[in-house]
């Protein structure tokens, strides 16, 4: 298992050089990768979504905490019914757009727009992960319905 020399040399841009050990930078690299892992875990845990919902719904009261947002917050990191999660994120993104991101509205409250954009980006991440985790239904009708939801979210 793993990556062999032959695999690395077979790439379109082959890697043929031997690795050069650099013990003087090992600790710095380990620290950088640990910090990157913390960021990666935070992004994939839905922490950004939960914080954005808190800011937009509770602290700033830009929009109400709807059932769709509650569902997204509760099931963002759970594997299960990805289609329901995708439907909830689409509904929540419509609510965010109607709260102040609708095209043509000249909203001069830049803080509100920024916070709503953060929420929309977090919801977009949740929906992308739901699509990636989902198993494509075997039934052609259900597969088309799922595809339509995924396309609507774009």
Secondary structure in CASP SS format (residue, H / E / C, confidence):
PFRMAT SS
TARGET T0000
AUTHOR 0000-0000-0000
METHOD secondary structure of the structure
MODEL  1
X C 1.00
X C 1.00
X C 1.00
X C 1.00
X H 1.00
X H 1.00
X H 1.00
X H 1.00
X H 1.00
X C 1.00
X C 1.00
X C 1.00
X C 1.00
X C 1.00
X C 1.00
X C 1.00
X C 1.00
X C 1.00
X C 1.00
X C 1.00
X C 1.00
X C 1.00
X H 1.00
X H 1.00
X H 1.00
X H 1.00
X H 1.00
X H 1.00
X H 1.00
X H 1.00
X H 1.00
X H 1.00
X H 1.00
X H 1.00
X H 1.00
X H 1.00
X H 1.00
X H 1.00
X H 1.00
X H 1.00
X H 1.00
X H 1.00
X H 1.00
X H 1.00
X H 1.00
X C 1.00
X H 1.00
X H 1.00
X H 1.00
X H 1.00
X H 1.00
X H 1.00
X H 1.00
X H 1.00
X H 1.00
X H 1.00
X H 1.00
X H 1.00
X H 1.00
X C 1.00
X C 1.00
X C 1.00
X C 1.00
X C 1.00
X C 1.00
X C 1.00
X H 1.00
X H 1.00
X H 1.00
X H 1.00
X H 1.00
X H 1.00
X H 1.00
X H 1.00
X H 1.00
X C 1.00
X C 1.00
X C 1.00
X C 1.00
X C 1.00
X C 1.00
X H 1.00
X H 1.00
X H 1.00
X H 1.00
X H 1.00
X H 1.00
X H 1.00
X H 1.00
X H 1.00
X H 1.00
X H 1.00
X H 1.00
X H 1.00
X H 1.00
X H 1.00
X H 1.00
X H 1.00
X H 1.00
X H 1.00
X H 1.00
X C 1.00
X C 1.00
X C 1.00
X C 1.00
X C 1.00
X C 1.00
X C 1.00
X C 1.00
X H 1.00
X H 1.00
X H 1.00
X H 1.00
X H 1.00
X H 1.00
X H 1.00
X H 1.00
X H 1.00
X H 1.00
X H 1.00
X H 1.00
X H 1.00
X H 1.00
X H 1.00
X H 1.00
X H 1.00
X H 1.00
X H 1.00
X H 1.00
X H 1.00
X H 1.00
X H 1.00
X H 1.00
X C 1.00
X C 1.00
X C 1.00
X C 1.00
X C 1.00
X C 1.00
X H 1.00
X H 1.00
X H 1.00
X H 1.00
X H 1.00
X H 1.00
X H 1.00
X H 1.00
X H 1.00
X H 1.00
X H 1.00
X H 1.00
X H 1.00
X H 1.00
X C 1.00
END
